[in-house]
């Protein structure tokens, strides 16, 4: 069947160039080289058109699928499944292909497990699109348990797993969990392998999740991620990056100006309107964190009046703000209600931008100078100790 299919491709002007090479490798049974050749062809437009990929798999790859690397075969099958018009048909194809899997003795012992993990993650992803949430949850838990037992797991497998986790958490409207899963997915998935539309979608979802998640107050990791570049081409979503930047450093003025200038675009997202109060609270806490960060190590006793000014809150609400920050565990310290100040012992760490790095550099310089003065004082007062 495979040879006959290649003969039919020879009649297509857009595909005929690949035929001699594929025929030669197939006849010589050079499975690795044939796999590499197929990978190259899958990047070309003629394979992506219509149902060509489905036919290409059924009439060509299927004949030798058990002879090539199982992970690569799984990749080809998943790629093919995404060309099916419906989720049910895609699931049927994936399950049938996984059922035909046969691992040769030359492959690693866990090759079959890893391949089935990919298959099951893709099947679970499709089931989620059919609103089979409980079935998806069970398959996701099973995959997680299996991954925990394995030591040599490729980035590709983790990419499929965290893609599934991110989509599941998005379906369940779990902002924090989605945010973390999606970032993990991008850790194992090169951004340039995603289409422009996929990059824009995940960047938008990440921004919205970061903004409305109740326990996320620092966004440096996301702000430095290249996936956010996708939003620069979308005028309707560019405000998301600017809002994250304002929230990341507690810039209340910039936040208010942005909300006023982009009111119409922000209002287009109901989730933003529903969480307006939460966003204001996060902004105030972020301003508190930034205020603490900009203090030197020996200036961590902060008066309530300074907090009221720096965080733009009434004096009578400062203590409530501090209690909220302490309960959320973004800071640690001791409140003195009598003296109206707080002694800060710790603040949540976060990725720094260039302005914050400059502040840290200045603080380190001041600490170095103070240490030098202390050392000089000790030397002057105790000369006999250094002779």
C-alpha positions as CSV (number, residue, x, y, z in Angstrom):
1,X,0.0,0.0,0.0
2,X,2.8,2.4,0.9
3,X,4.5,2.0,-2.5
4,X,1.3,2.5,-4.3
5,X,0.5,5.6,-2.4
6,X,3.9,7.1,-3.2
7,X,3.2,6.4,-6.9
8,X,0.0,8.4,-6.6
9,X,2.0,11.3,-5.0
10,X,4.2,11.4,-8.0
11,X,1.3,12.8,-10.0
12,X,1.0,15.8,-7.7
13,X,3.2,18.8,-8.7
14,X,3.4,19.9,-5.0
15,X,4.5,16.5,-3.6
16,X,6.3,14.8,-6.4
17,X,9.8,15.9,-5.3
18,X,9.7,13.9,-2.1
19,X,8.7,10.6,-3.8
20,X,12.1,9.3,-5.0
21,X,13.7,9.8,-1.6
22,X,10.8,8.2,0.3
23,X,10.6,5.3,-2.1
24,X,14.4,4.6,-1.8
25,X,14.4,4.7,2.0
26,X,11.3,2.5,2.2
27,X,12.7,-0.1,-0.2
28,X,16.0,-0.2,1.7
29,X,14.2,-0.3,5.1
30,X,16.3,2.5,6.5
31,X,13.7,3.3,9.2
32,X,15.7,6.1,11.0
33,X,16.4,8.0,7.8
34,X,12.8,7.5,6.6
35,X,11.6,8.9,9.9
36,X,13.8,12.0,9.4
37,X,12.5,12.4,5.9
38,X,8.9,12.2,7.1
39,X,9.6,14.9,9.7
40,X,10.8,17.2,7.0
41,X,7.8,16.5,4.8
42,X,5.4,17.3,7.6
43,X,6.6,20.9,7.7
44,X,5.6,21.4,4.0
45,X,2.3,22.9,2.9
46,X,1.2,20.0,0.7
47,X,0.9,17.7,3.8
48,X,-1.1,20.2,5.8
49,X,-3.7,20.8,3.1
50,X,-7.2,19.4,3.8
51,X,-7.2,15.7,4.9
52,X,-3.8,15.0,3.2
53,X,-2.1,14.2,6.5
54,X,-4.8,11.7,7.4
55,X,-4.4,9.9,4.1
56,X,-0.6,10.1,4.4
57,X,-0.6,8.3,7.7
58,X,-3.2,5.7,6.8
59,X,-1.7,4.8,3.4
60,X,2.0,5.3,4.1
61,X,3.2,5.6,7.7
62,X,0.8,3.0,9.0
63,X,2.5,0.2,7.0
64,X,5.8,0.5,8.9
65,X,4.7,2.3,12.1
66,X,5.8,-0.5,14.3
67,X,9.3,-0.4,12.9
68,X,10.2,3.2,13.5
69,X,11.0,4.9,16.8
70,X,7.8,4.6,19.0
71,X,8.1,8.2,20.2
72,X,8.3,9.5,16.7
73,X,5.5,7.3,15.6
74,X,3.4,8.7,18.4
75,X,4.3,12.2,17.3
76,X,3.2,11.5,13.8
77,X,-0.1,9.9,15.0
78,X,-0.9,12.9,17.3
79,X,-0.1,15.3,14.5
80,X,-2.5,13.3,12.2
81,X,-5.2,13.2,14.9
82,X,-5.3,17.0,14.9
83,X,-6.4,17.0,11.3
84,X,-9.6,15.1,12.1
85,X,-12.7,17.4,12.1
86,X,-14.2,16.0,15.3
87,X,-12.9,15.0,18.7
88,X,-14.6,11.6,18.7
89,X,-13.0,10.6,15.4
90,X,-9.6,11.8,16.7
91,X,-9.9,9.8,19.9
92,X,-10.9,6.7,17.9
93,X,-7.9,7.1,15.6
94,X,-5.5,7.6,18.6
95,X,-6.8,4.6,20.5
96,X,-6.6,2.4,17.4
97,X,-3.1,3.5,16.7
98,X,-1.9,3.0,20.3
99,X,-3.5,-0.5,20.2
100,X,-1.3,-1.4,17.3
101,X,1.9,-0.3,19.0
102,X,4.7,-2.9,19.1
103,X,8.1,-2.1,20.6
104,X,11.2,-3.7,19.2
105,X,13.9,-5.2,21.4
106,X,16.3,-2.5,20.4
107,X,14.2,0.3,22.0
108,X,14.6,1.4,25.6
109,X,12.4,-0.4,28.2
110,X,10.3,2.6,29.0
111,X,9.7,3.6,25.3
112,X,6.3,2.0,25.3
113,X,5.3,3.7,28.5
114,X,6.4,7.1,27.3
115,X,4.6,6.7,24.0
116,X,1.4,5.6,25.7
117,X,1.7,8.6,28.1
118,X,1.7,10.9,25.1
119,X,-1.2,9.1,23.5
120,X,-3.2,9.2,26.7
121,X,-2.5,12.9,27.4
122,X,-3.7,13.7,23.9
123,X,-6.8,11.5,24.3
124,X,-7.6,13.1,27.6
125,X,-7.2,16.6,26.0
126,X,-9.8,15.6,23.4
127,X,-12.1,14.2,26.0
128,X,-11.9,17.5,27.8
129,X,-13.1,19.3,24.7
130,X,-16.1,16.9,24.8
131,X,-16.8,18.0,28.4
132,X,-15.8,14.6,29.8
133,X,-14.2,16.3,32.7
134,X,-14.1,13.4,35.2
135,X,-12.7,11.0,32.6
136,X,-10.0,13.6,31.9
137,X,-9.2,14.1,35.6
138,X,-8.7,10.3,36.1
139,X,-6.4,10.1,33.0
140,X,-4.5,13.1,34.2
141,X,-4.0,11.7,37.7
142,X,-2.8,8.3,36.2
143,X,-0.3,10.1,33.9
144,X,1.0,12.1,36.9
145,X,1.5,9.0,39.0
146,X,3.3,7.3,36.1
147,X,5.6,10.3,35.6
148,X,6.5,10.4,39.2
149,X,7.8,6.8,39.0
150,X,10.0,7.5,35.9
151,X,13.4,9.0,35.9
152,X,14.3,9.5,32.2
153,X,11.4,11.6,30.8
154,X,11.8,13.7,27.7
155,X,10.7,17.3,27.3
156,X,8.2,16.2,24.8
157,X,6.3,14.0,27.3
158,X,6.2,16.8,29.9
159,X,5.0,19.2,27.2
160,X,2.0,17.0,26.5
161,X,1.3,16.5,30.2
162,X,1.4,20.1,31.2
163,X,-0.6,21.1,28.1
164,X,-3.3,18.8,29.4
165,X,-3.0,20.2,33.0
166,X,-3.2,23.8,31.8
167,X,-6.3,23.1,29.7
168,X,-8.0,21.2,32.6
169,X,-7.3,24.0,35.0
170,X,-8.6,26.5,32.5
171,X,-11.8,24.5,32.1
172,X,-12.2,24.4,35.9
173,X,-11.5,28.1,36.1
174,X,-8.5,27.7,38.5
175,X,-6.5,30.7,37.7
176,X,-3.4,30.0,39.8
177,X,-3.2,26.3,38.8
178,X,-3.6,27.2,35.2
179,X,-0.9,29.9,35.4
180,X,1.6,27.5,36.8
181,X,0.7,24.6,34.5
182,X,0.9,26.9,31.4
183,X,4.3,28.2,32.4
184,X,5.5,24.6,32.9
185,X,4.1,23.7,29.5
186,X,6.1,26.6,28.0
187,X,9.2,25.4,29.8
188,X,9.1,22.2,27.9
189,X,7.7,23.6,24.7
190,X,9.8,26.0,22.5
191,X,7.8,29.0,21.7
192,X,8.8,28.9,18.1
193,X,7.1,25.5,17.6
194,X,3.7,27.1,18.4
195,X,1.7,28.9,15.7
196,X,1.2,32.7,16.0
197,X,-2.4,32.1,17.0
198,X,-1.4,29.6,19.7
199,X,1.2,32.0,21.1
200,X,-1.3,34.8,21.3
201,X,-4.0,32.7,22.9
202,X,-1.7,31.3,25.6
203,X,-0.1,34.7,26.3
204,X,-3.6,36.2,26.7
205,X,-4.8,33.4,29.0
206,X,-1.6,33.6,31.1
207,X,-2.0,37.4,31.5
208,X,-5.7,37.1,32.5
209,X,-4.9,34.3,34.9
210,X,-2.0,36.2,36.5
211,X,-4.2,39.3,37.0
212,X,-7.2,37.5,38.6
213,X,-5.4,34.8,40.6
214,X,-5.9,35.6,44.3
215,X,-2.4,34.5,45.4
216,X,-0.2,35.8,42.7
217,X,1.5,39.1,43.4
218,X,4.7,39.0,41.4
219,X,4.9,38.5,37.6
220,X,8.6,38.8,36.7
221,X,8.8,35.3,35.3
222,X,5.9,35.9,32.9
223,X,7.0,39.5,32.0
224,X,10.4,38.2,30.8
225,X,8.9,35.3,28.8
226,X,9.2,35.6,25.0
227,X,5.6,34.4,24.6
228,X,4.3,37.8,25.6
229,X,5.8,39.2,22.4
230,X,2.8,37.7,20.6
231,X,0.6,40.3,22.3
232,X,2.5,43.2,20.7
233,X,0.8,42.4,17.4
234,X,-2.6,42.5,19.0
235,X,-3.9,46.0,19.7
236,X,-6.8,44.7,21.8
237,X,-4.5,42.8,24.2
238,X,-1.4,45.0,24.5
239,X,-2.8,46.6,27.6
240,X,-2.4,43.2,29.5
241,X,1.3,43.5,29.5
242,X,1.2,47.1,30.7
243,X,-1.2,46.2,33.5
244,X,1.1,43.3,34.6
245,X,4.1,45.7,34.7
246,X,2.1,48.2,36.8
247,X,1.0,45.5,39.2
248,X,4.4,43.9,39.4
249,X,5.9,47.0,41.0
250,X,2.7,48.4,42.6
251,X,2.7,51.4,40.4
252,X,-0.7,52.8,41.3
253,X,-0.4,55.9,39.1
254,X,0.4,53.9,36.0
255,X,-2.4,51.4,36.8
256,X,-5.0,54.1,37.1
257,X,-3.9,55.8,33.9
258,X,-4.0,52.5,32.0
259,X,-7.5,51.7,33.3
260,X,-8.8,55.1,32.2
261,X,-7.1,55.0,28.8
262,X,-8.0,51.3,28.0
263,X,-11.4,51.2,29.7
264,X,-13.3,49.9,26.6
265,X,-10.8,47.1,25.9
266,X,-10.6,46.1,29.6
267,X,-14.4,46.0,29.9
268,X,-14.5,43.6,27.0
269,X,-13.3,40.9,29.4
270,X,-16.1,40.1,32.0
271,X,-13.5,38.4,34.2
272,X,-11.7,41.8,34.6
273,X,-14.9,43.6,35.7
274,X,-15.8,40.8,38.1
275,X,-12.4,41.0,39.8
276,X,-12.0,44.8,39.9
277,X,-11.9,44.9,43.7
278,X,-9.4,42.0,43.8
279,X,-7.1,43.8,41.3
280,X,-7.1,46.9,43.5
281,X,-6.2,44.8,46.5
282,X,-3.4,43.1,44.6
283,X,-2.1,46.5,43.4
284,X,-2.0,47.8,47.0
285,X,-0.2,44.7,48.3
286,X,2.3,44.9,45.4
287,X,2.9,48.6,46.3
288,X,3.7,47.4,49.9
289,X,6.1,44.7,48.7
290,X,7.9,47.3,46.5
291,X,8.1,49.8,49.4
292,X,9.8,47.1,51.5
293,X,12.1,46.1,48.7
294,X,13.3,49.6,48.2
295,X,14.2,49.9,51.9
296,X,17.8,49.1,53.0
297,X,18.4,46.1,55.3
298,X,18.6,48.3,58.4
299,X,15.5,50.3,57.5
300,X,12.9,47.5,57.8
301,X,11.0,49.2,60.6
302,X,8.3,51.0,58.6
303,X,5.9,53.6,60.0
304,X,2.2,53.3,59.2
305,X,2.3,56.8,57.8
306,X,5.0,55.8,55.3
307,X,2.9,52.8,54.2
308,X,-0.3,55.0,53.9
309,X,1.6,57.4,51.6
310,X,3.4,54.7,49.6
311,X,0.4,52.5,49.1
312,X,-2.2,55.3,48.7
313,X,-4.5,54.0,51.4
314,X,-6.1,55.9,54.3
315,X,-4.2,55.8,57.6
316,X,-7.0,53.8,59.3
317,X,-6.7,51.0,56.7
318,X,-3.0,50.5,56.9
319,X,-3.2,47.9,59.7
320,X,-5.9,45.9,57.7
321,X,-3.6,46.0,54.7
322,X,-0.7,44.6,56.8
323,X,-2.8,41.9,58.3
324,X,-4.0,40.9,54.8
325,X,-0.4,40.7,53.5
326,X,0.7,38.7,56.6
327,X,-2.2,36.3,56.1
328,X,-1.4,35.8,52.5
329,X,2.2,35.1,53.5
330,X,3.7,37.7,51.1
331,X,5.5,39.3,54.1
332,X,6.6,38.4,57.6
333,X,6.9,40.8,60.4
334,X,5.6,42.1,63.7
335,X,3.0,44.9,64.0
336,X,3.4,47.4,66.8
337,X,-0.1,49.0,67.2
338,X,1.1,51.4,69.9
339,X,4.1,52.8,68.0
340,X,2.2,52.5,64.7
341,X,4.9,50.7,62.8
342,X,5.8,47.2,61.5
343,X,9.1,45.4,61.7
344,X,9.6,43.5,58.5
345,X,11.6,40.3,58.6
346,X,10.9,38.9,55.1
347,X,9.1,39.7,51.9
348,X,8.2,37.4,49.0
349,X,11.0,37.0,46.5
350,X,10.4,37.8,42.9
351,X,12.1,38.3,39.5
352,X,13.6,41.8,39.2
353,X,13.4,44.2,36.3
354,X,16.3,46.5,35.5
355,X,15.0,49.3,37.7
356,X,14.8,47.0,40.7
357,X,18.2,45.6,40.0
358,X,19.5,49.1,40.0
359,X,18.0,49.6,43.5
360,X,19.6,46.4,44.7
361,X,22.9,47.5,43.3
362,X,22.6,50.8,45.2
363,X,21.7,49.1,48.4
364,X,24.7,46.7,48.1
365,X,26.9,49.7,47.5
366,X,25.6,51.4,50.6
367,X,26.1,48.2,52.6
368,X,29.6,47.8,51.3
369,X,30.5,51.4,52.3
370,X,28.9,50.9,55.8
371,X,30.9,47.7,56.3
372,X,34.1,49.5,55.3
373,X,33.4,52.2,57.8
374,X,32.7,49.7,60.6
375,X,35.9,47.8,59.8
376,X,37.9,51.0,59.9
377,X,36.3,52.0,63.2
378,X,37.3,48.6,64.7
379,X,40.8,49.0,63.4
380,X,41.2,52.5,64.9
381,X,39.8,51.5,68.3
382,X,41.8,48.2,68.6
383,X,45.2,48.6,66.9
384,X,46.9,46.0,69.1
385,X,44.6,43.3,67.7
386,X,46.0,43.8,64.1
387,X,49.8,44.0,64.9
